[in-house]
Each structure stands twice: as structure tokens, then as C-alpha cells.
Amino acid sequence: MNITVNRHSSVTIKEQVRLEIAQRIQSGLLEEGHLLPSVRQLSSQLHISLVTAHQVYQGLEKDGLIDAIRGKGTFVKKRKITPIQNTQPPHPALPPFQWQLSIPDYLPRASYWSHSAVRLPPEILDLSTASIHHSLLPLDLLQDSIKHALSKHTRSLGSYSPYQGDREFLEAISHYLFTQSGLTLEPHRLIITNGTQQGLDLFARTFLGPGDVIAMETPCFSSAIDTFRLSRATIQPIPLDHDGMRIDILEELASHGRLKAIYTVPTFQNPTGIIMSYRRRKEILEFAEANNILILEDDPHRELFSAGNGLKKLPPPLKSLDTTGRVIYLKGFSKFLFPGLRLGIMAADGSIYNRLLAIKSIADLGSPLWLQKALLLLFTSPHLTMYIKSLNQTLAQRRELVATMLSRELNPVIYYPQLAGGMHLWLTLPPDLAADDLIPAAHQRGIHFLPGSIFYPAEPELNHLRICWTNLSNEDLPKALSLLCDLLNRALTAKP
Ligand SMILES: Cc1ncc(COP(=O)(O)O)c(C=O)c1O
């Protein structure tokens, strides 16, 4: 088993190993019935004492995650959370491939994958996926743009893209970012990526390794946690307050040791929806300056805003306040456009830019040129801005609907913030109610949501869940919300 133990952490080695193994089991990477190394093997593989290895297994057994069977070994227990059924029927001729379990891997956890709605049966009402319902997306604009590219840019089908992206497309994006978000990012500071997710991966591959520490807002986007864990860096969770990532805790941390980077989603944070205040943005930048730290700013939700709920305007992106090239800016197009296009950009400066471009060339030799040409017209069309405006009008009505329904149907002990935009809602249950335990009942009722536990890089808080209210049709959203309210209300009354 490959587990990197941080011997300088304030978390005990026993706890680190227990958490790592627990996360692999909970996210489905270690399957039910998987034979774990013996205490002796675990101790020698991880260079920990026999006593510690034994205590790790004792803790996991107490958590109900493993079974130690005398004379046979230690096995992953049947999971409390029912795994989502794969909609594909199993191939009858496939043998169980038991031998494969003996090949170790480097995957630390995969919460995003294991809770992905892609694995849900189609009849389930999906409150988990963070995207816009397809009926609201500008399909006509996309069709026109593709048709135009088919007649105008046929040569691109036979070419590679420059590693950083197609010149014309970079210019179009640079112009889009200026008009939409006031960001001045010239084309030579941009790299086209295959979705923001690739930007996270390129950053981690370039700048994170064993011994490095990255601070991240907690709770936070689970796939970013998975990506940073894969780099074997240490993740330092930083709690949030109303103004965003807590600067007092960052400062405390910097006084103790090395921090290399900060990851933040400052605008409509995933999953909490918090918008980092202008003042906090300035403080984080000053902190990064003073401590020579990189900031990875992930900004996929900025477009999803219309003034309301006391907020007239969004604070500017950190990147627009950055005068020294410390911020690496990620902009995705999956949250207000088509996630299936898998396109995003990364903006950086100086040698940081060059190093990211080098890794992009190593990772995939550049994003598909054809796709960039196919989207050129869409990104230069004045209709794009009009579409974003009209999308926000529709979403404002949905926000109203969500607020009205929850205030009418949900037990008021369940807390949720007022929405100012974005696409998620973070619900907080009483402390003794675990959202993970409600997943099987939710599936039985025909809904799916994300349990809050997957958004924590370390010990999770179990009494939260995240729903996305933009992904269902107008007809299905009220149905799903009613089912959810009923489920949560009943869970509250069923509590011992
Ligand atoms: C904060 C955040 N960053 C990145 C992504 C991934 O976006 P993309 O589809 O552009 O890869 C998501 C998707 O849920 C997200 O919430």
C-alpha cells in the first residue's frame, strides 16, 4: 500500500494512516472483501511500528470499515453506503480478476468518481451534478459556431494546435475575459486546457510533490482534493467564514512552517457558495506576497450572478489585483456553457507560465485545435453576453423557487445560506445526523445529492450535503426538492 506519511505533521502518524485507508475504502477504491496487508506487512511497508499498525486497524474496525478474521486476515467490510448500481449489465464472461488486487496503485482517494451521477440510473433526479439543464444552454449558438468552423476551418482537422492554444481562439478568450470579468489577460498569458480540471492537474504536476504544503478552503471541490492528494503533497485545510478563507489561520500556519501554495474558489465557492470579500482578497494577496506563496484561483462560477439578495456587484478576481504574477488563474466554461466540451483556460505570468506550458506539452501536446476553431464564433458573438444575461434571469427565478420551497417545506433546524447566484446550496443538518447515511434512502425515493463528507481533505464533517439547483428541468426541480425535504424532515424525526 502506498501511503506517504508526513512525520512533521501535527496529525499523528496513526491518524494519517487511518484516514488514508478510510478514504480509500469510502471512495470505493478498496473494494469490499479486499484483503488488506497484515499488521506486520503494513508496518514494514510504511515504516511505522507494529503497535501503530495494529492501532490503525483497531481504529478502522471500530469505524466499521474493516473486519479482522482470525487465521484469515483483515478485509474491507461490506460498505454501509450502498454503491450506486452501474447501469450497464455486467458482462457474463468476465472473470473476477482477483489477482488484480495484488497490484498496488498510487490512487489516494476518488470521491468525485465514486459519487458521480454518471453512474446513476437515468430515472434518478440528480441534485448532485453541477451543470446547467440542457434546455437552458445556447444550442443554436453552438450549432452556428460549429457549422461556421466546418466551412471555414477545415484545415484545422489535419493539424495539431500550438501547445498554448490557437492564436485566434486565445485572442477571442482574452477579449471575452475582459468584457465579461474586466480581466486584462493578453493572449500570450493564456493556455487552453481540457477543462479546469486539467488546469488543476497541470498545476499539481508542476508545483506539488511530497513535502510541499498546499492550503485549501475546507470544505472544498472534491476533485481538487483528489488531484492534490495524487501529487503526494500535504493538504492543509483552512476553514471558511463569511468573508472566505480564514486569513488568521493562514497566518498562524505560515508562522509554523512552509506553505507553497493556496487553492481558492473565491466566487461562489464550491460547495458552500461563499463569495470572498474584496478585503479578504487583498489580504490573501498581501499574505502570499509576504510569504512567497503561489495562489491558484479557480473561477468557474463568476458568470452565474445577477444582482440581488443585497449584492450589487461581485468583487474582482484575485488575478485582476495581482501585480507580481503570483496568481495562476483558472477559468472554466463548464458551468455556464457546455461541460461536455471539456474546455478551459489557465492564465499565468513569467517563468510560472513557461513551466505550465511545458507540462501542458508533456501532458497532451495541446488541446484539440478543431474544438477551439469550432468555438471561435461562439466566443466572439455578441449573443454570448445576451445568453449569459438571459440565463441569469432564469436562474434568479429558480433561486426564488428554491428559497420559497425550502422555507415552506424544510424543517427550520436545517440551515442553508441565502443564495446570491452560483449553482450550489450547502445544507447543514444537526451535528448527529450524517448525510452519507441518507444516500440509500435518497436513491430509494429517486433522488441523488452529494454527502458533505467528500468535500473534506481530512477528517470530514458528516452533517452537510450539497445540492445543485440548476441541473434539473423546471418540472423535475420542485419534485426533487419536495422529495429531499421529506427525506430530511423524516430523518430528523427518526433520530434517536
Ligand atoms: C470549483 C471547480 N473547479 C473546477 C471544476 C471542473 O470544471 P471543468 O469542467 O472545467 O473541468 C469544477 C466542477 O465541478 C468546480 O466546481
The ligand as an SDF file (V2000), in Angstrom:
LIG
                    3D

 16 16  0  0  0  0  0  0  0  0999 V2000
  -14.5300   24.6740   -8.3320 C   0  0  0  0  0  0  0  0  0  0  0  0
  -14.4800   23.8200   -9.5480 C   0  0  0  0  0  0  0  0  0  0  0  0
  -13.3710   23.7970  -10.2880 N   0  0  0  0  0  0  0  0  0  0  0  0
  -13.2840   23.0280  -11.3870 C   0  0  0  0  0  0  0  0  0  0  0  0
  -14.3280   22.2190  -11.7950 C   0  0  0  0  0  0  0  0  0  0  0  0
  -14.1540   21.3740  -13.0110 C   0  0  0  0  0  0  0  0  0  0  0  0
  -14.5200   22.1240  -14.1170 O   0  0  0  0  0  0  0  0  0  0  0  0
  -14.2580   21.6950  -15.6180 P   0  0  0  0  0  0  0  0  0  0  0  0
  -15.4870   21.0390  -16.1110 O   0  0  0  0  0  0  0  0  0  0  0  0
  -13.9730   22.9920  -16.3230 O   0  0  0  0  0  0  0  0  0  0  0  0
  -13.0830   20.7860  -15.6600 O   0  0  0  0  0  0  0  0  0  0  0  0
  -15.4960   22.1980  -11.0490 C   0  0  0  0  0  0  0  0  0  0  0  0
  -16.6100   21.3150  -11.4270 C   0  0  0  0  0  0  0  0  0  0  0  0
  -17.4530   20.9420  -10.6760 O   0  0  0  0  0  0  0  0  0  0  0  0
  -15.5780   23.0340   -9.8960 C   0  0  0  0  0  0  0  0  0  0  0  0
  -16.6760   23.0690   -9.1310 O   0  0  0  0  0  0  0  0  0  0  0  0
  1  2  1  0
  2  3  1  0
  2 15  2  0
  3  4  2  0
  4  5  1  0
  5  6  1  0
  5 12  2  0
  6  7  1  0
  7  8  1  0
  8  9  2  0
  8 10  1  0
  8 11  1  0
 12 13  1  0
 12 15  1  0
 13 14  2  0
 15 16  1  0
M  END
$$$$
